[in-house]
Amino acid sequence: MKLVNIRKQYLVLLLFVTGFTPVQAQVWTLQQCIDTAQVYNKTLQIGRNNISISQQKRKEAIANLIPRITANADYKYFTDLPTQLMPASIFGGPAGTFKEAQFGVQHNINANFQLTMPLYNPQLGGAMQSTKIAAELSGMQLQKAEEQIYFDISNLYYNGQLLLRQLSFIDSNIANTARLFRNMQLLKEQLMAKGTDVSKVQLQKEQLETQRESVSSRYDQVMDALKFAMGIPLQQVIKIEQDIKYQINKPDSYRDAGTPAIDIRLASTQSRFLQRELTTLKRSKLPSVSLFGTYGKTGFGYDKQPNDFLKFYPIGFAGIQISYPLFNGTVTQRKIGQKKLEVKNSELQVQLVTEQNLMQTNNTKRQLAVAQKSIETSSAQIKLAQTIYEQTFLQQKQGTASLTDVLLADTSLREAQQNYLSVVVDYLKADLELKKLTNQLLITN
């Protein structure tokens, strides 16, 4: 799968030069936000570290096949020499009796090298296969994290753009209301309007200003969440593009990328991992064979005059050790039974995730189709509502329409604007969700 082109070097150089404290806020595109997150997002950094950890564990498993050499040395001073019982018949005594005898000297020195090397160990082979699958799992988990970061940043970016568009609508509505307020004041001065009419318009203007403050606060919160997801300091001042760029795609155009969605592949790989653990448990009943050897020196010393001495003698041997588990209290059998149930659950989980993905894909395609039609309808409704408001405002100015008619037209215009924003949000979310379900979220278009 071809991943999104990450312009890391460019971003690192840019952010290093600016130091995250630019004098004037930079306008960030969606792709720049995603690329920055690829470099600085801490979740992704943890994911990459987990991949390195998995690779190190695999190397550790392979290293168990390499011969091990250890150096040993010890010194013993016997305050009491070991005592052995010898048959008295050796010295001409009666049979069935024994005589105590002490052998050796008080000073004993041992120094040697020991070598051990596994020739066949089924558990080591299983561990190597398991760590290989675990490394694959870490890579998939990183990809899942990348998809989630892409998804989250895109959502936050779109929400920020929609809030900017909402602010633009509110500013336009405030300008319209201010114009209506001035007109009503003139009519009141000419005794053609009541004071309550002027108060109604003033109340609407204040409500719009309060709404603008609320939307502006929500925009700041979205920007902080966006900067957090990108991994840059919250003090960094950034701006996003105001124009919402999206392309209307038919639901049938979202074809399978050739590989299953990441959730399906994660479940399948997890099932493989459990299968490998089950195989390793079964093979643990087989014998293991290892090679071992020792070479060194043994020293004996005596410090009493006139026969004091310190002499060393070589010692060396090699052999093969076979270890075969005969009975361990049915512990292994119980572990195998547990692992079989885990494998069965993992297979059911794969089926569950696959069926869930298919269901969510079909539902999201339906949502996308509805959102596409709603965008076209709501866009036309905004134009119509704007035309009605302008005409009603002119009629009210000419005295052929009441203030209530103007306020109703203004309310209809705001409802049309809000409906448009809502359907755009629904479309963008459905588009992202469908790309995620069909494994196209990180594919370059």
C-alpha positions in Angstrom: 0.0 0.0 0.0 1.4 3.3 -1.0 1.3 5.6 2.0 0.9 9.4 2.0 4.1 11.2 1.0 5.6 12.6 4.2 7.8 15.6 3.6 9.7 15.2 6.8 12.9 16.9 5.9 11.1 20.0 4.6 8.9 20.1 7.8 11.8 19.6 10.2 13.8 22.4 8.5 10.8 24.7 8.4 9.9 24.2 12.0 13.5 24.4 13.1 13.9 27.8 11.4 10.6 29.2 12.7 11.2 27.7 16.2 7.4 27.3 16.5 7.2 31.1 17.2 6.5 32.8 13.9 5.8 36.5 14.0 2.8 36.1 11.7 0.5 33.1 11.8 1.1 30.7 9.0 -1.8 29.4 7.0 -1.7 25.6 7.2 -3.2 23.2 4.7 -4.7 19.9 5.8 -1.8 18.0 4.2 0.8 20.1 6.2 -1.1 19.4 9.4 -1.0 15.7 8.7 2.7 15.7 7.6 3.6 17.6 10.8 1.7 15.0 12.9 3.7 12.3 11.2 6.9 13.8 12.6 5.8 15.2 16.0 2.7 13.3 17.2 3.7 11.5 20.4 1.3 8.6 19.7 3.1 7.8 16.4 6.5 8.2 18.1 5.4 5.6 20.7 4.2 3.3 17.8 7.6 3.6 16.0 9.4 2.8 19.3 7.1 -0.3 19.8 8.2 -1.5 16.3 11.8 -1.1 17.3 11.1 -3.0 20.6 9.5 -5.8 18.6 12.5 -6.0 16.3 14.8 -6.2 19.3 12.7 -9.0 20.8 13.0 -10.9 17.5 16.8 -10.5 17.5 16.8 -11.6 21.1 15.0 -14.8 20.2 17.4 -15.4 17.4 20.4 -14.8 19.7 19.3 -17.7 21.9 20.6 -20.0 19.1 24.1 -18.5 19.3 26.5 -20.5 21.6 27.0 -19.1 25.0 30.4 -19.0 26.7 30.8 -18.2 30.4 33.9 -17.9 32.5 33.8 -19.2 36.1 36.3 -19.0 38.9 36.1 -19.9 42.6 38.4 -20.2 45.6 37.6 -22.4 48.5 39.4 -22.7 51.8 38.4 -25.7 53.8 38.5 -25.2 57.5 37.5 -28.9 57.8 38.4 -31.2 54.9 35.6 -33.4 53.5 35.3 -36.7 55.2 34.8 -40.0 53.4 34.1 -43.5 54.7 36.3 -46.2 53.4 35.9 -50.0 53.8 38.1 -51.2 56.6 38.9 -54.3 54.6 41.2 -52.2 52.4 43.5 -51.8 55.4 43.1 -55.5 56.5 40.2 -54.9 58.8 37.0 -56.9 59.1 34.4 -56.8 56.3 31.4 -54.6 56.8 33.2 -51.9 58.8 34.4 -48.5 57.7 37.1 -46.1 58.5 36.9 -42.3 58.3 39.4 -40.6 56.0 39.9 -37.0 54.9 41.2 -36.2 51.4 42.4 -33.1 49.7 44.1 -29.9 50.8 42.7 -26.8 52.3 43.2 -24.5 49.3 41.2 -25.2 46.2 41.0 -23.0 43.1 38.8 -23.6 40.0 38.8 -21.6 36.8 37.1 -22.7 33.6 35.2 -21.8 30.5 31.8 -23.3 29.8 30.1 -23.5 26.4 26.4 -24.3 25.8 24.7 -24.4 22.5 21.1 -25.5 21.7 21.0 -28.0 18.8 17.3 -28.5 18.8 14.8 -26.6 20.9 11.1 -26.5 19.7 10.3 -23.6 22.1 13.1 -21.4 20.7 11.8 -22.0 17.2 8.3 -21.1 18.3 9.5 -18.0 20.0 11.2 -16.8 16.8 8.0 -17.3 14.8 6.0 -15.5 17.5 8.3 -12.5 17.7 8.1 -12.2 13.9 4.3 -12.1 14.0 4.5 -9.7 16.9 6.7 -7.4 14.8 4.0 -7.5 12.1 1.4 -6.6 14.7 3.4 -3.6 15.9 3.6 -2.4 12.3 -0.1 -2.7 11.8 -0.8 -1.0 15.1 1.4 1.9 13.9 -0.6 2.0 10.7 -3.8 2.0 12.6 -2.5 4.9 14.7 -1.6 6.8 11.6 -5.0 6.2 10.1 -6.6 7.4 13.4 -4.4 10.5 13.5 -5.2 11.2 9.8 -8.9 10.8 10.6 -8.8 12.9 13.8 -6.8 15.8 12.2 -9.1 15.8 9.1 -12.1 16.0 11.3 -10.7 18.8 13.4 -9.5 20.7 10.3 -13.0 20.3 8.7 -14.7 21.4 12.0 -12.4 24.4 12.1 -13.2 25.3 8.5 -17.0 24.9 9.2 -16.7 27.1 12.2 -15.0 29.8 10.1 -17.7 29.5 7.6 -20.3 29.8 10.4 -18.5 32.9 11.7 -18.6 34.3 8.1 -22.4 33.6 8.0 -22.9 35.2 11.4 -20.9 38.3 10.4 -23.1 38.6 7.3 -26.2 38.3 9.4 -24.9 40.9 11.9 -24.3 43.3 8.9 -27.9 42.6 7.7 -29.3 43.1 11.1 -27.3 46.4 11.6 -28.6 47.6 8.3 -32.2 46.7 9.4 -31.6 48.4 12.7 -30.6 51.7 11.1 -33.6 51.5 8.8 -35.9 50.9 11.8 -34.4 53.9 13.6 -35.1 56.1 10.7 -38.7 54.8 10.5 -39.1 55.4 14.2 -37.9 59.0 13.8 -40.5 59.4 11.1 -43.1 57.9 13.4 -43.6 55.0 10.9 -42.3 52.3 13.4 -42.8 51.5 17.0 -40.1 51.5 19.7 -40.7 47.8 20.2 -39.8 47.1 16.6 -36.5 48.8 17.1 -35.9 46.8 20.3 -36.7 43.5 18.5 -34.0 44.2 15.9 -31.6 45.3 18.6 -32.3 42.1 20.5 -31.6 40.0 17.4 -28.3 41.9 16.8 -27.2 41.2 20.4 -28.2 37.5 20.1 -26.1 37.2 16.9 -23.1 38.9 18.7 -23.4 36.4 21.6 -23.6 33.5 19.1 -20.5 34.8 17.4 -18.6 34.8 20.7 -19.7 31.2 21.3 -18.7 30.0 17.9 -15.3 31.9 18.2 -14.7 30.1 21.5 -15.5 26.7 19.9 -13.1 27.5 17.1 -10.3 28.2 19.6 -11.0 24.9 21.3 -10.8 23.1 17.9 -7.5 24.8 17.1 -6.0 23.7 20.4 -7.2 20.1 19.8 -5.7 20.3 16.3 -2.3 21.5 17.5 -2.3 18.8 20.2 -3.0 16.2 17.6 -0.2 17.6 15.4 2.2 17.5 18.3 3.1 21.2 18.2 3.0 23.6 21.2 -0.4 25.1 22.1 1.2 28.5 22.1 1.9 28.2 18.4 -0.5 30.5 16.5 -1.7 28.9 13.3 -4.5 29.6 10.8 -6.3 27.2 8.5 -7.7 27.6 5.0 -11.2 29.1 5.1 -12.4 27.6 1.8 -13.7 24.1 2.3 -12.3 21.9 -0.4 -14.0 18.7 -1.1 -14.9 16.6 -4.1 -18.2 15.0 -4.5 -17.6 11.3 -5.1 -20.2 8.7 -5.9 -20.5 5.9 -3.2 -19.6 3.3 -5.9 -16.2 5.0 -6.5 -14.9 3.8 -3.1 -13.5 0.5 -4.2 -11.5 -1.9 -2.2 -7.8 -1.0 -2.1 -6.8 -4.6 -2.7 -6.1 -5.4 1.0 -8.6 -5.6 3.8 -9.1 -2.8 6.3 -6.5 -2.5 9.1 -8.9 -3.7 11.7 -9.5 -7.0 9.8 -5.8 -7.5 9.2 -5.1 -6.8 12.9 -7.6 -9.4 13.9 -6.2 -11.9 11.4 -2.7 -11.4 12.5 -3.7 -11.7 16.1 -5.3 -15.0 15.3 -2.1 -16.2 13.6 -0.1 -15.1 16.7 -2.4 -17.3 18.9 -2.1 -20.2 16.5 1.7 -20.0 16.7 1.6 -19.9 20.5 -0.6 -23.0 20.4 1.8 -24.8 18.1 4.7 -23.9 20.4 2.9 -25.3 23.4 2.3 -28.6 21.6 5.9 -28.8 20.6 7.0 -28.2 24.2 6.4 -31.9 24.7 9.2 -32.7 22.3 12.8 -33.3 23.6 15.4 -30.6 23.4 19.0 -31.3 22.5 22.0 -29.1 23.4 25.7 -29.2 23.2 27.9 -28.3 26.2 31.5 -28.3 27.1 34.0 -27.2 29.8 37.7 -26.5 29.8 39.7 -25.1 32.7 42.2 -25.6 35.5 41.8 -26.9 39.0 44.4 -25.8 41.6 45.3 -27.4 44.9 47.4 -25.6 47.5 49.1 -26.4 50.8 50.7 -23.8 53.0 52.3 -25.8 55.8 56.1 -26.1 55.9 58.1 -27.9 54.7 55.7 -29.3 52.0 53.9 -26.1 50.9 52.9 -26.1 47.2 50.3 -24.7 44.7 49.7 -26.9 41.6 47.2 -26.6 38.8 45.8 -29.5 36.7 43.8 -29.2 33.5 40.2 -30.4 33.2 38.0 -30.5 30.1 35.0 -32.4 28.8 32.3 -32.1 26.2 28.9 -33.7 25.8 25.4 -33.6 24.5 22.4 -33.2 26.8 18.9 -34.4 25.9 16.0 -33.1 28.0 12.6 -34.8 27.6 9.6 -33.7 29.7 7.8 -36.8 30.9 5.2 -35.4 33.2 4.5 -31.9 34.6 1.2 -32.4 36.4 -0.9 -31.8 33.2 0.0 -28.1 33.3 0.9 -28.1 29.6 -2.3 -29.9 28.7 -4.4 -27.2 30.5 -2.5 -24.4 28.8 -3.1 -26.1 25.4 -6.8 -26.3 26.2 -6.9 -22.6 27.1 -5.0 -21.6 24.0 -7.4 -23.5 21.8 -10.3 -21.5 23.2 -8.4 -18.3 22.6 -7.7 -19.3 19.0 -11.4 -20.1 18.5 -12.3 -16.7 19.9 -9.8 -15.0 17.6 -11.3 -16.7 14.6 -14.8 -15.6 15.6 -13.3 -12.1 16.1 -12.0 -12.1 12.5 -15.5 -13.0 11.2 -17.1 -10.4 13.5 -14.8 -7.6 12.4 -15.2 -8.6 8.7 -19.0 -8.6 8.9 -19.0 -5.4 10.9 -16.8 -3.7 8.3 -19.2 -4.8 5.5 -22.2 -3.5 7.4 -20.5 -0.2 8.2 -19.4 0.2 4.6 -22.9 -0.2 3.3 -24.4 2.2 5.9 -21.7 4.8 5.2 -22.3 4.6 1.5 -26.0 5.3 2.1 -25.1 8.2 4.4 -22.8 9.6 1.7 -25.5 9.4 -1.0 -28.0 11.2 1.3 -25.3 13.9 2.2 -24.5 14.5 -1.5 -28.1 15.2 -2.3 -28.5 17.3 0.8 -25.5 19.5 -0.1 -27.0 20.3 -3.5 -30.4 21.0 -2.0 -29.2 23.1 1.0 -26.9 25.1 -1.3 -29.8 26.1 -3.5 -31.9 26.8 -0.3 -29.3 29.3 0.9 -29.4 31.2 -2.4 -33.2 31.2 -2.3 -33.4 32.3 1.3 -30.8 35.1 0.6 -33.0 36.3 -2.3 -36.1 36.2 -0.2 -34.5 38.2 2.6 -33.2 40.9 0.2 -36.6 41.2 -1.4 -38.4 41.3 1.9 -36.0 43.9 3.2 -36.7 46.1 0.2 -40.4 45.6 0.6 -40.2 46.5 4.3 -38.1 49.6 3.4 -40.9 50.6 1.0 -43.6 49.9 3.5 -45.1 46.9 1.8 -43.8 44.3 4.3 -43.8 44.2 8.1 -40.8 43.8 10.4 -42.1 40.4 11.3 -41.8 39.4 7.6 -38.1 40.5 7.6 -37.4 38.7 10.8 -39.0 35.5 9.5 -36.9 35.8 6.3 -33.8 36.4 8.3 -34.6 33.3 10.5 -35.1 31.2 7.3 -31.8 32.4 5.9 -29.9 31.4 9.1 -31.7 28.0 9.2 -30.6 27.4 5.6 -27.0 28.3 6.4 -27.0 26.0 9.4 -28.5 23.2 7.4 -25.8 23.6 4.8 -23.1 23.4 7.4 -24.6 20.3 8.9 -24.9 18.4 5.7 -21.3 19.4 4.7 -20.1 18.0 8.1 -22.1 14.8 7.4 -20.6 14.4 3.9 -17.0 15.0 5.0 -17.3 12.6 8.0 -18.9 9.9 5.8 -16.2 10.4 3.2 -13.5 9.9 5.8 -15.2 7.0 7.3 -15.7 5.2 4.0 -12.1 5.7 3.0 -11.1 4.2 6.3 -13.4 1.2 5.9 -12.1 0.5 2.4 -8.5 1.0 3.3 -8.0 4.1 1.2 -7.4 6.7 4.0 -3.6 6.8 3.6 -3.5 6.2 -0.1 -2.3 9.1 -2.2 -5.0 10.1 -4.7 
